Amino acid sequence: MADREQLHELRQRAHEAGIEGNSKMTEGQLRDALKKVGRGVDPQTAKQQSKR
C-alpha cells in the first residue's frame, strides 16, 4: 500500500509542477521529470525527455 501512496504523491507533485497527462508514466519517469522541472526545464519538455 505504501508504494501506491508514494506513486500517488509523485503524480500529485508532477501535476502541481505542470506535468500534465502523467498517469501512464512510471515512478522513475516521474522522478526524472520532476528533477528536470526543478532545474528549470519546461514541464512538457521534461515529460517528453523522461519518457524516452
Secondary structure, DSSP 8 states (H G I E B T S, - for coil): -HHHHHHHHHHHHHHHTT--S-TT--HHHHHHHHHHHHTT--HHHHHHHHT-
